[in-house]
Amino acid sequence: MSHGHLMCREEPAMCLTCGEPLTVKHLLINCRTHIDIRKSLELPDNLFEALSPTYDNTNKIITFLKQINMYNLI
């Protein structure tokens, strides 16, 4: 999602809602489409904390990815 386009020499995928490059940070922190889901799961609002390897954060990220239909794409 974030860097595959570099190896294929293609343009990065773009968020259909925001028009921003579709990156991990964009999905987990910035995308307006997923604000309500992030809030309901109480995902941290910074990437470092969101991706910290705790059991709670790992479960939140997995649940988030499932709810936004991205889990099967990883």
C-alpha positions in Angstrom: 0.0 0.0 0.0 2.6 2.6 1.0 5.7 1.8 -1.1 4.8 -0.9 -3.7 4.3 1.8 -6.4 8.0 2.7 -6.1 9.1 -0.7 -7.2 6.6 -0.8 -10.1 7.4 2.8 -11.0 3.7 3.7 -10.8 1.8 6.5 -9.2 0.8 5.9 -5.5 -2.8 4.8 -4.8 -4.9 7.8 -3.7 -7.6 8.0 -1.1 -10.9 8.4 -2.9 -12.3 10.6 -0.2 -9.4 12.9 0.7 -7.3 12.8 -2.5 -4.2 12.1 -0.4 -1.8 9.2 -1.1 -3.1 6.0 0.5 -0.6 5.3 3.2 -0.7 3.5 6.5 -0.5 6.8 8.3 -3.4 8.2 6.2 -5.6 5.2 6.9 -4.9 4.9 10.6 -4.6 8.6 11.6 -5.8 11.1 8.9 -8.5 9.8 6.7 -11.8 11.5 7.2 -13.8 8.5 6.0 -12.8 6.4 9.1 -13.0 9.0 11.9 -16.0 7.4 13.5 -14.5 3.9 13.5 -11.2 5.2 14.9 -13.0 7.0 17.7 -15.2 4.0 18.5 -12.1 1.8 18.8 -10.2 4.5 20.7 -7.2 4.3 18.3 -4.3 6.5 19.3 -4.1 9.7 17.2 -0.4 9.4 16.4 1.2 6.7 14.3 4.0 5.8 16.7 1.5 5.0 19.5 -1.0 3.4 17.3 1.6 0.9 16.0 3.3 0.3 19.3 3.4 -3.5 19.9 0.9 -3.8 22.7 -1.9 -6.5 22.8 -4.5 -3.8 23.0 -3.2 -1.7 20.0 -2.7 -4.8 17.9 -6.3 -5.9 18.5 -7.6 -2.4 17.7 -5.6 -2.2 14.5 -6.9 -5.7 13.4 -10.5 -4.7 14.2 -10.1 -1.4 12.4 -8.7 -3.1 9.3 -11.6 -5.6 9.3 -14.2 -2.8 9.7 -12.8 -0.8 6.8 -12.6 -3.9 4.6 -8.8 -3.7 4.3 -7.8 -6.7 6.5 -8.0 -9.2 3.6 -5.7 -7.0 1.5 -2.7 -7.5 3.7 
